[in-house]
């Protein structure tokens, strides 16, 4: 009943996975414009080899990505360069995305960066401000863009005037490369070919290493710009043997931004078979529903239906939500009030973030901010391994952080990761701090949750090679379940052991799970499992504590001891483990190690429900349904069952069916009752299927006829609609269950 480990992946074959952003209006074309400047034929200093080629390469990339306007200028003097920037300033006004790419000479003086037109002579340092173009002027040309302003500088070469230029003031410093920038404009990024104070290479080929990488990744379909720039960095670092490291300065908001908005389908293959690997058996429909179910937004739900209308369970949930919104529209209740009602006790940071983004003017925004702040890593705790604690890195921890990876930090369970929001935060965090391997691992988690297994593996591997044991454990799970290739239990087990012996609590619990389950041919060994769970629990890992509670409750490998079980569940619940909270509710409900106490059971079920535990929501519904510890209240029961059903509980769907069948807490509606019963069966609840087959008289005659009608409509039944559950009807029910 209570699984101690929360991560199971089941392959679902022959499904194509789209990585186009799931959002209303995603297919609408955006206004995207670019200005490309290539200066190579300098009149007073050394000429360059690649700028013209680099500009043409980038022009092709942007045009292939469907940019509306791509303007190129070559070998411009100062007047022509200023004119090009001024003209582009008008072009960029009102654009969603505006980009300036510059390839040529640049320089830094007294902490300020300048781009060099081809007619500069720079006899003295006094000439710089008169003959060169300050970077601030370039940035100003982008100010009218609304979503993304991007400056790309392939200009971090050696300053050719550094030795020849006369210095009028001894303190006027001219350094190698370009100086670090801190963009103040909103939604502005400045990408350097090589980080501040270092120089870039022209390369030996037709294009510079930076331009080559930009052309490969920057306009990759369906890839957020921050992810793309991270890929550019990695490619250049590899191509130059770490002699050149691109860097990105500035920050963006929470929404993903694609430079190429064309849809792309990725087929992950395993032994030649096309498949979509589904973490924990969670379908794409279930994952998308998790990201919108707490929002009272008709448009989003309609987009969801257009994408997942073939999934009968989630189609029903979406249609049910639409009906509720239509009913609410007849009252004075606003959408944000409806959404907040489901979130006001939540500890789901992603859901709270979605709420604030969707309803920025809600009176509940401040409450959501307070709840999010309580979930963040403690202030004053340096969360960066390399000492750079930024807002992006904090957001990355908040949206994709490994559970209990820092003192007092709950973290985010894998199925709770909102991949889109986590991707934007973690990509930006890694761009700002590329040597922090925990951030790289969390970027991998975000990609993993979004089913982008190629990039997830790449980042897990990079972080593991950098010594991050969480990443090594995540890589091990790829081998254990064959996420992106053949199943290799021994390799996964070996990686678990390496990380566990290094003291990683997540790896220790994972290794304990392998022995507890006897998974994949590993010899089941409760003693060995207990050893590793105990080691993990000793470090405060809540999942391991909850599992020790299970061991003592079930008496597996240890004498059954409800008192010990209760104590471990209590510790795990205090650490934020939802399974432990739910298990405490079960213990108080059934008097396991304590006096039976429905009030206390209800308290723990409510705590678990607030962190999204569907099982606890369903049990709260059952409490009100039968009147255990609370006055019997079918309307309250229906509310809890519906919350649990929205969170994916097939058991709750089955109970909703009974309420609608008999008109308990709601108007009797046999058609609605049958839809919930079918959803329960398709959702995998064997008890509802068994009840319909063995005890048909538990259901009203109207229900039985409606069920036969549904089975007929699905193509499973061809007999009369007589309400008699004979062999043909029962066979059709079995087909319904197998279809799921």
Buried (B, 14 or more C-beta within 10 A) or exposed (E): EBBBBBBBBEBEEEBEBBBBBBBBEEEEEBBBBBBBBBBBEBEBBEBBBBBBBBBBBBBEBBEEBBBBBBBBBBBBBBEBBBEBBEBBBEBBBEBBBBBBBBBBBBBBBEEBBBBBBBBBBBEBBBBBEEBBBBBEBBBBBBBBBBBBBBBBBBBBBBBBBBEEBEEEEEEBEBBBBBBBBEBEEEBBBBBBBBBBEBBBBBBEEBBBBBBBBBBBBBBBBBBBBBBBBBBBBBBBBEBBEEBBBBBBBBBBEBBBBBBBBEEEEBEBEBEEEEBBBBBBEBBBBBBBBBBBBBBBBBEBBEBBBEBBEEBBBBBBBBBBBBEEBEEBEEEEBBBBBBBBEBBEEBBBBBBBBBBBEBBEEBEBBEBBEEBBEEBBBEEEEEBBBBEBBBEBBBBBBBBBBBBBBBEEBBBBBBBBBBBBBBBBBBBBBBBBBBEBBBBBBBBBBBBBBBBBBEBBBBBBBBBBEBEBBBBBBBBBBBBBBBBBBEBBBEBBBEBBBBBBEEEBBBBBBBBBBBBBBEBBEBEBBBEBBBBBBBBBBEBBBBBBBBBBBBBBBEEBBBEEBBEBBBBBBBBBBEBBBBBBBBBBBBBBBEEBBBEEBBEBBBBBBBBBBBBBBBBBBBBBBBBBBEEBBBEBBBEBBBBBBBBBBBBBBBBBBBBBBBBBBBBBBBEBBBEBBBBBBBBBBBBBBEEBBEBBBEEBEEBBEBBBBBBBBBBBEBEBBEBEBEBBBEEBBBBBBBBBBEEB
